[in-house]
Amino acid sequence: MMSRRRFLWASGAVLAWSRLPGYAAELADARKRVGLIGTGWYGKADLFRLIQVAPVEVVSLCDVDKRMLADAAEQVAARQASHKTPRTYSDYRQMLREKDLDVVLIATPITGTPFP
């Protein structure tokens, strides 16, 4: 008899495997519009790697540190194919209201009590 956990795992694996070719084709054909929340070292490292490996256009950046945000916008403009400078925000909620993002990377520090 198959346990519920094993059944869910197997079902998920089959569904994911059957959709892989579709996802790959979709990503290859369309340039995704990307936003980044948190422009520190980790956020920029993840974003720059994404620019290297996928057809993306970085359209929005968000950070509470204005100097770090301006520096990240400059670096992104220099690295992406279009050389366009992304919009900048200090509040992620304003960035998400734009409704033109396909992908949002979140690279913010965890605050408060760690999870058990």
C-alpha positions in Angstrom: 0.0 0.0 0.0 1.3 3.4 -1.0 1.5 6.1 1.7 -0.2 9.5 1.1 3.2 11.2 1.2 4.7 8.8 -1.4 1.6 9.2 -3.6 1.8 13.0 -3.5 5.6 12.9 -4.2 5.1 10.5 -7.2 2.2 12.6 -8.6 4.1 15.8 -8.3 7.2 14.3 -10.0 5.1 13.0 -12.9 3.4 16.3 -13.4 6.6 18.2 -13.2 8.4 15.9 -15.6 5.5 16.2 -18.2 5.6 20.0 -18.1 9.4 20.4 -18.4 9.6 20.7 -22.2 6.7 23.2 -22.2 8.4 25.4 -19.6 11.8 25.3 -21.5 10.1 26.3 -24.7 8.2 29.1 -23.1 11.3 30.5 -21.5 13.4 30.2 -24.6 10.9 32.1 -26.8 9.9 35.0 -24.5 12.0 37.6 -22.8 10.8 37.7 -19.2 10.5 41.0 -17.3 12.3 40.8 -14.0 12.3 42.8 -10.8 14.7 42.5 -7.8 13.8 43.3 -4.2 17.1 43.7 -2.2 20.0 45.0 -4.2 22.8 43.9 -1.9 25.5 41.5 -2.8 23.3 38.4 -2.8 20.5 40.0 -4.8 22.9 41.4 -7.5 24.8 38.1 -7.7 21.6 36.2 -8.4 20.3 38.8 -10.8 23.6 39.1 -12.8 23.7 35.3 -13.1 20.1 35.3 -14.4 21.0 37.9 -17.0 23.8 35.6 -18.1 21.8 32.5 -18.5 18.2 33.6 -19.5 16.6 36.0 -21.9 15.4 38.6 -19.4 14.9 42.3 -19.2 15.4 43.8 -15.7 12.7 46.5 -15.4 12.5 47.2 -11.6 14.8 47.3 -8.6 13.8 47.9 -5.0 15.9 48.7 -1.9 15.6 50.9 1.1 19.2 52.1 0.7 19.1 54.8 -2.0 22.9 54.7 -2.7 22.9 50.9 -3.1 19.8 51.1 -5.3 21.4 53.7 -7.6 24.6 51.7 -7.9 22.6 48.6 -8.7 20.6 50.4 -11.4 23.9 51.5 -13.0 25.4 48.0 -12.9 22.2 46.4 -14.3 22.0 48.9 -17.2 25.6 48.1 -18.1 25.1 44.3 -18.0 21.8 43.8 -19.8 21.4 43.6 -23.5 19.2 46.6 -23.9 21.4 48.8 -21.6 18.1 50.3 -20.2 18.2 51.6 -16.6 15.5 49.8 -14.6 12.9 51.7 -12.5 13.8 52.1 -8.9 11.7 51.9 -5.8 12.2 52.2 -2.1 8.9 50.3 -1.3 8.4 46.9 -2.8 4.6 47.4 -2.7 4.9 50.2 -5.2 7.1 48.1 -7.4 4.6 45.2 -7.4 1.7 47.5 -8.3 3.2 48.0 -11.8 1.8 44.6 -12.8 4.4 44.1 -15.6 6.7 41.7 -13.9 7.0 38.1 -14.9 9.7 37.2 -12.3 10.5 38.8 -9.0 13.7 37.9 -7.1 13.6 38.5 -3.4 17.0 38.8 -1.7 16.2 40.5 1.6 17.7 39.7 5.1 15.5 37.7 7.5 14.6 39.7 10.6 13.1 38.7 13.8 13.1 35.2 15.4 14.5 32.4 13.2 12.1 29.7 12.2 12.3 26.5 14.4 
